[in-house]
Every structure is written in C-alpha cells, then in structure tokens.
Amino acid sequence: MPTALITGASSGLGAEFARQLAGRGADLVLVARDRTALEEIAAEISGRLDVRVEVLVADLLDADALAAVEGRLADGVDVLVNNAGFGLDLAFEENPVDDEVRHLRLHVEAALRLTHAALGPMLARGSGRIVNVASVAGFVPRGTYGAVKGWLISFSRWANVVYRPRGVTVTAVCPGFVHTNFHERLGLPPGREGVAPGLWLDAETVVREGLRDAARGRAVSIPSWRYKVLVAASRLLPDSVVVRAAARGR
C-alpha cells in the first residue's frame, strides 16, 4: 500500500484529499492541530475503507512539532500533500505583523521543510508525488496570501522540472473560492464572503482534478475552466485593474 501524509487534514480540502487518496488505496498519515477532528476523520475513513490511518497531532508553527512531522517524512511516504494554511485580512497595514510572520512561516517555511524532508527518501526510491495546495491568488497581486501562494507555485514549477526525471513529481494545485470552512475561520459565515455564486467550487472536484493532474506529472493544476480563463486574462491586464478585481471577496 502507498502511504500519503496530508497536512491540514482535519477539515476542508485536507480532509477531502484524505478521503480520495484512501479511496485509491493509500494508507494515511493525517496531520493537524485538532486531535478530536483528526480522530473523527480517521474513524470515518477507516470505518469504510481497508486502509491504515495514523493521526499525528502537530502545530506546524511549533519547531518541535514541525521537526516531528519532518521525522515521519524521513521514514518514507509515497505522497505528501502540503495543505495546511490560513488566511488574513487583505488590509496588510492593519494586520498584526506577528500574524503576518506566522502566515509566511506556515505557507512557505513549513511547506519548504516538509518537501525537503520527503524528497530524500522519494529520490532514493525513484518515485514519489508532492502536492502543494496553492491558489489562483498566487497568479495575481492579492495581499500577502497571493504572495505566499505565488512562492509555492514558482517553487513547484521549478521542482517538477528538476525532480520529475528522477521519478518525483511536484504539483501546485490552484483552486479559486472553495466551499470549505476556510472563510468561516476568517469570521465570514456562509453568504457573507462577497463571492459571486458562479465562482464557487466544491472540494470534491478540486481534489479529484488536482490528483488527476498530479498523476499526469503537471507542475500546475487549476481546477475549473472558469479560473483558467480568469488567470489567463489577468496576465493581459494592468496591475491596477487586476488588484481592484481581486479585492472582491475574501
């Protein structure tokens, strides 16, 4: 059985990655801060599928906890999904700078460290798959969230070129607005996110298309033609227009 380690696995896209990878026969290592939520996901999956599910409670902003996850990756996994993350208000000047630093560390430093830890055993074995959950925000100027996701996309594109010939693919999955609890954690209840109904995606589709593109060895996956068109259009427009348009919704 292949083994997949998923961060941010207690809800949203992380939980959906867990369900779909288990459905494909993968044993799981689920990583998040909330033990209760992790154990509920683990029980749901192991109750209906014949796979092993390991729960690893870790706050990736804690150095010791991050090191523990790195150690688990050093033991060897077949798939790594870097999904852990959170959002901040777009008003950078109003956000506490310590929150911005934590935001940067989780999206960039933690993903970098975990990718590095997973790569060694994967390259030694000559196979492996790394999925970095980014965002279409990474293609447009959209506060520090767009900036950290832009880093993740660029890193994934480079890593896929370098490591794919050695058997390890790296894919940045870049959804738009997805129906998960992400916005609720920002204090925005359903219907108050400021997002046009036609721009919403569902987690099941995003993960299914992301895993399909990862299996094909693609460096970047943008689930949905709507967002493919929007990303392409953003490259042709002035930054001032793109920034105003991207400021809609949270």
N, C-alpha and C positions, 0 to 999 in steps of 0.2 A: 504494500500500500504506500502511495506517496504521502508525504506529510506537508501540510500548509500551516504556516504561522501567520496570524492576522492580528494587527494592532487595531485598537478602537473597535473591538469585536462585540461589544456589549449591546449595540443598537445600530440602527441606520444601515448605511452601506456595508459596514464591517460585519454586522450580523448576516446580511444578505450574502456577502462573499462566503461566509462560513457555511451557510445553508447550501449554496450552489456548489462549492468545492466538495463538501461532504457528499452531495448528491452524485458527484462524479467519482466517488470512491476514495477521497482523500481523508486520512486521519488529520485531526486538527489540534493546533495549539492556539488557544484564544487568549488574547492579551488586552487588558483594560484595567481601569482603576476600581470599578464597581464589582466586587465579588458576587453579590447577590444576582445582579443582572447577567454576569458571565455564567454563573451556575444554571440560571434559568435557560439560557440559550443552549448550554451544553446538554442539559436534560432533554430539551426539545429535540435536538438533533440526534443524540444517542438513543433516544426512545423510539425513533422511527427508522434509523439507518444503522447498518452494521459497521460503524467506524469508531475509532478511539478518539475521545475528546479530552484534551488536557487543558486545565484552566491555570493561567499564570497571571496573578494579580500584580499589576505594576503601573506606577505613575511614571511615565517616560521623562518627566521633568525632574525626577529624583535620580541622582547619579548612580546610587546603588541599585535601584530598580532597573534602570536602563542597562547597567552592566549585567544584571541577571538575565535580561532578555538577549543581550549580545551573547552571553554564555550559552544560552539554549540554542541560538542560531549556529554557534560554532560547533555544536554537536551534529549539525546537519539537518536541513529541511529541503524539500523539493520546490516549495513555493513560498515566497514572502510577499505579503500584502501590507504595504505601509499605508495605513488608512487613518491613524489617529490624528485628530486635529480639532480646532475650534475657530470660531470667527470673532471679530471685533467690530466695533462701530467704525464706519468709514471716516469719521472725523478724527484723523490721526492726532491732531493737536490737542484734542480733548481726552484722549485715552491715557491712562497712567502708563508711563514709559516702562515700568516693570511688567505690565501686562503685555506690552508690545514685544519686550525681550523674550518673555515666555512663549509667545506666539511664534516668534522667529525660531527659537530653540526647538520647539516641538515639530514644526513643519520642516525645518531644514536640518538642524543638528541631529535630531533623533533619527530621521529618515536616512541621513548620511551614515551614521554609525551602524544602524541595523543593516543597511545594504552592504556595508563593508564587512560586517561580521558574517553575513550569509554568503558572500561571494567566494570566500576562500574554499569552503567545502564544495560548493557548487562547481567551481572551476576545476578542482581536483577530481571530481566525479565526471566532469564533462557534460553536465546537464543541470538545468535549473531555470526557474522563472521568477522574476521580480516584478511586482505590480505596484506602482506608486500612484495613489489616488490624488490627482491634481484637480484642476478645474478649468473651465473655459475662461475664468477670470485671469488665468495665467497668460492669456494672449492679449489682454487689454490692460491699460492703466486703470487699476481699481484698488487703490489703497495698498496697505501692506499685505493684505490677503492675496491680491493679484501678484504682488512681488514675490512672495514665498512660493506660490504655485508656479510662477514663471521660472523660478530657480529649479523646481522639481521637474518641470517639463524639459528644460535645457539639459539638465543632468541626465535624465532618462534617455534623451535622444543621443547624447554622446555615448553613454554607457552601452546602449543597444548596439551601436556601430562597433564598439571595441570588443564587447564580450559575446555577441551573438555568434561569431565564427568559432568561439570556444565552447559553444553549447548553452550559454546562459543568455536569455532574452530579458530585456528591461523595457517595460511599457508604462507610460504615463496615461492613466485613464482620466479623461477631462469632461466630466458632466457639467451641465448647467444647473438650474434650480431643480432639486430633487425632493420629493415628498418623504422626508425623514423627520427626526426630532431636532435637526440642526438649528432651525430658526427658533424653535421653542426655547432652546438653550440660550438664545440671544434675547429672550424676553418677548418674542413675537408669536402670539398664538396663531393658529391656522386662519387664513383670510386676512391677516394684518401684515403680511410680508411685503406688500407693494409689488407683487409679481403678476404679470398678465397670465391668465389661465392657460394660454397656448404655449407658455414657456416651461410649464412643469413637466418633469419626467418622473417615472416611477423607478424605485430602487431595483426591482427585479430585472427590468430591461437594461438599465445602466450596467449592472454587474454581468448579465448574460453577454451583452455586446462587448464589454471590456475584456472578459475572459476569452471570448472568441478572437478578438484582435491580438491579445497576448499569445494565444496558441498559434497564431499566424506569424508571430515574431515582429509585429508592428511596434514602432517606438512610441507612437501617439495614437490614442483611441478617443474619438469624440462621438459618444453615443448620440444619435439623432441627427438627421439631415438638417433640421432647423438650426441647430447650433453650428454645424459645419458651414452653413451659408453665412451665419452671423459672424463667425470668426474670419471667414474669407473677406467679408465686406469690411470688417474693422481694419484690415490691413491697407485698405484703399482710402480711408477717410482720415482727416486731420485729427490729431490727438484731442483737440478741444471738443470736437464733436463726439468722439468715442468716449471720453471721460464723462460728458454730460449724460450720454445714453446709458453708460454702465453704472451710473449712480442710482438708477432706478432699481428699487427692490433691495433686499438685504441678503 
